Amino acid sequence: MPFAQVVIGPPGSGKTTYCNGMYQFLNGVERKTTIVNLDPANEILPYPTDISILELISLEDTMDNLQLGPNGGIIYCMEYLAENMDWLEEKLKACGDDYIVFDCPGQVELYTHNDAMKRILNRLEKIGYRLCCVHLVDSHYCTDAAKYISVLLLSLKTMLQLELPHVNVLSKVDLIETYGRLPMSLDFYTNVQDLSFLQYHLNQDPFMKKFQQLNEALCDLIEDFGLVGFETLCIKDKESVTRVIRAIDKAGGYVFGGLEEANESIFMTAMRAGSEWDTSVQDVQERYVEGYDPDEDLKRFAREYKMTEEERRDLLGSDETPRQEGHSHGDGSVIDTAEQGEVRKKKVEFDVEQ
């Protein structure tokens, strides 16, 4: 029974680079791997492949003959493939029990609304393939709260639509702070922790503040499902690639019995060892996130908490501010008993910076 990865993700998330890296890495550890290009718009391939959808249909010909745009053309190509799966099945017979990596198109509607891709994957499962979906998203989206929540919704919808073992991956983690500093520590984004913290950042934007209730409902929806989590990946880092492969092997069942010649090698056994989720995320944080301070999130929360309290007092006015009992910072600001409890819950045990 052959195993396969289905590599999907938005345009620019690094799917083709990922496939090329996986091809080199897996063949390097004696897991015979073949890449299948299912992207009709991908005419320049950095990796060797004997199977490409371009042999069946191309985006350029589809757009010229049917007068379709790029998105409509790709959807037509995938629907055409879904109706002509005999061609792909015949091509795959030559691969035998090779480990397959399917390089898929970047149009997200194929994985959220249109059912062509789901029909293709269902057909592959029927002929015996054990599939695992690898969903790549660019890690720099974590630097913007609104984009990060959008990525969570996209990942959740894709998981529900395709109904496959699924591994979400934050790609290009070595470039994560290129577009700005992370508001929270990296493990907050990989574990998808309490999203109420992000709502504060959303509400600081005058435009996003108008949709405060919608933002809250979306965050509650994601947390209610509790399905989304992320691995991190720097395709140039062997340790990072190994961790991702380990997660994929567990999700797809390969860890329970692969078919490569080096099945019992020490290296492969190490790859199949237990995942050290928290430790690996901390290692990535220290390596790729500048100026990492494990207490920075708590300090930032305390500063933001104090600021919102002062804004509330200013809004009420000095004449209307009710008398409060509690601990004084010495600067005139007061935190009442309930608020002290809230701060204690966040383990903020220091004076708020002026």
KEROTOR-594091 format. One line per 2 residues: number of its first residue (from 1); for each residue y, z, x of C-alpha. Coordinates in pm, whole numbers. Each point is the difference from the previous one (the first is absolute). Last residue first. Layout:
N
NUM	Y/Z/X  ...
//
This chain:
354
354	5382/3347/554  -370/10/80
352	-211/185/-253  -142/319/143
350	-373/1/66  -323/60/-182
348	-43/-314/-206  -362/31/-106
346	35/-255/-282  -124/262/-247
344	252/238/149  279/-238/-97
342	-119/-5/-357  -33/379/-5
340	352/39/128  113/-234/-277
338	-149/228/-260  168/304/156
336	345/-154/28  135/-189/299
334	363/75/80  258/-196/195
332	300/197/130  -61/-71/367
330	-198/316/74  -327/-161/-108
328	-10/225/-303  -328/120/-153
326	-27/53/-368  190/75/-312
324	206/-265/-165  320/23/-200
322	50/-312/-206  229/-275/127
320	239/-89/-280  328/100/167
318	-101/-147/340  -96/-333/-152
316	-333/-104/-147  -6/-322/205
314	96/184/317  -289/243/-54
312	-242/-288/-57  120/-177/312
310	-52/320/198  -359/27/-129
308	-67/-368/78  120/55/355
306	-210/312/48  -317/-181/-108
304	83/-296/225  42/225/302
302	-319/189/-81  -196/-321/-55
300	122/-134/334  -112/313/179
298	-340/-11/-168  -50/-366/88
296	115/60/360  -258/271/65
294	-258/-233/162  273/-155/221
292	-53/-362/104  288/-137/206
290	-126/-358/-14  -288/-99/-226
288	-258/-218/181  -213/229/218
286	62/340/-156  -49/-129/-353
284	-307/-204/97  -161/308/154
282	91/206/-307  -162/-261/-224
280	-316/4/211  -23/380/-11
278	38/14/-378  -262/-263/-72
276	-269/93/252  -267/-226/-143
274	-359/98/62  -194/-214/247
272	-75/-364/-70  213/-129/286
270	-176/240/235  -336/-143/-104
268	132/-350/68  108/101/350
266	-327/178/77  -201/-307/-96
264	-243/20/-293  113/-310/-191
262	69/-199/314  -181/-306/-137
260	217/-6/-312  -157/49/-343
258	169/308/-131  -166/290/-176
256	167/292/-177  335/-57/170
254	17/-343/-162  41/164/-340
252	329/-170/-89  215/313/-6
250	-163/155/305  19/-319/204
248	362/-51/-103  100/352/110
246	-176/-43/335  162/-341/47
244	342/158/-57  -68/277/252
242	-124/-251/258  311/-216/-43
240	222/301/69  -202/97/307
238	13/-357/129  381/-18/-31
236	138/-356/-20  -67/-23/-375
234	211/309/-63  -144/134/-322
232	42/300/-229  -238/95/-281
230	147/51/-343  -64/184/-325
228	6/-106/-364  -247/123/-260
226	164/309/-152  24/-161/-344
224	233/274/-126  204/-10/322
222	82/-369/-41  93/46/-366
220	213/308/73  196/-196/261
218	60/-281/-248  113/244/-271
216	245/171/236  150/-330/107
214	37/-103/-365  174/328/-82
212	245/-41/288  79/-363/-77
210	380/35/15  -45/185/330
208	-134/-321/153  343/-165/-14
206	195/302/128  -253/46/286
204	-40/373/66  -246/13/-291
202	-259/-192/198  16/250/285
200	-57/290/-240  -285/-188/-165
198	-173/-22/336  -75/372/6
196	-148/-29/-350  -264/-225/159
194	-216/299/100  -241/-150/255
192	-106/-358/47  -247/83/282
190	129/-280/226  363/42/-104
188	30/379/40  -215/-32/314
186	284/-195/162  257/279/-22
184	282/-38/-252  327/-198/-23
182	-134/-248/259  276/-134/220
180	124/-354/-44  -88/-371/13
178	-192/-2/329  -146/343/-77
176	-351/-124/-89  -28/-250/285
174	-312/156/159  -137/40/-353
172	-24/-378/-27  -241/34/-294
170	-22/281/-253  -355/-51/-128
168	-154/45/-344  -381/6/-3
166	-183/-99/-319  -355/-13/-126
164	37/-260/-274  135/3/-356
162	234/-299/56  257/89/-267
160	-1/380/26  34/-2/378
158	267/-269/-15  199/195/-259
156	-11/314/217  104/-185/316
154	291/-171/-177  114/328/-157
152	-14/175/339  191/-286/162
150	272/30/-266  18/375/69
148	52/-78/369  266/-258/-76
146	201/250/-207  -32/275/264
144	109/-221/290  -131/81/350
142	-358/-28/-124  48/-373/-52
140	-6/-26/381  -378/38/-16
138	-57/-360/-108  -281/-12/-255
136	-362/-101/61  -268/30/-270
134	-353/-11/139  -249/-65/-282
132	-363/79/80  -275/-238/-102
130	-378/24/18  -106/-364/-39
128	-321/-74/-190  48/-325/-190
126	132/192/-301  256/179/213
124	146/-332/114  30/-111/-364
122	184/320/-89  238/-62/290
120	87/-350/-122  44/120/-358
118	233/279/120  204/-251/196
116	47/-223/-305  94/291/-230
114	379/-31/15  197/321/-58
112	-13/251/287  -205/-151/282
110	102/-365/-27  348/117/-98
108	36/139/353  36/-345/157
106	-108/58/362  -304/-225/11
104	-339/126/129  -161/22/346
102	-365/80/-78  -172/185/285
100	-377/-51/5  -265/197/194
98	-269/-254/80  -324/22/-200
96	-49/-376/-28  323/-180/78
94	-142/-343/-90  -55/117/-357
92	372/74/-25  91/-369/-19
90	-233/-61/-294  143/301/-182
88	354/-126/58  -72/-344/-148
86	-195/146/-293  307/213/-75
84	172/-301/-157  166/152/-309
82	123/303/194  122/-236/273
80	210/-192/-253  140/328/-132
78	91/91/357  174/-334/55
76	187/23/-332  126/349/89
74	113/-132/338  190/-288/-161
72	171/222/-255  130/222/278
70	111/-290/223  161/-208/-279
68	-190/-257/-200  56/-373/-34
66	-371/-67/-64  -68/-254/274
64	250/116/261  -47/376/-56
62	-379/-32/-2  -3/-217/313
60	211/255/189  -204/295/-122
58	-325/-140/129  -338/-54/-166
56	-365/-8/103  10/-29/380
54	320/207/-9  -208/281/-148
52	-118/69/353  -347/64/142
50	-88/-68/364  257/243/134
48	157/70/337  304/233/-3
46	372/-74/38  -1/-217/-315
44	278/-247/-77  -53/-146/-351
42	40/322/-198  132/-117/-339
40	-347/-41/-155  -87/361/93
38	-377/51/-32  -69/-11/374
36	-349/130/77  -38/200/320
34	-344/49/155  -120/313/178
32	-303/87/211  27/373/62
30	-52/23/372  284/243/77
28	217/-287/131  -89/-207/-306
26	154/275/-208  315/25/213
24	75/-373/35  -56/-82/-366
22	180/314/-114  308/-93/204
20	6/-351/-145  -45/134/-351
18	282/254/50  234/-268/133
16	-81/-211/-307  63/292/-236
14	319/129/165  198/132/-297
12	230/-302/2  -93/-119/-347
10	-145/282/-214  -356/122/59
8	-364/-107/1  -294/8/243
6	-338/-14/-173  -243/153/250
4	-364/-101/-4  -357/127/23
2	-318/-209/-8  -319/118/-179
//
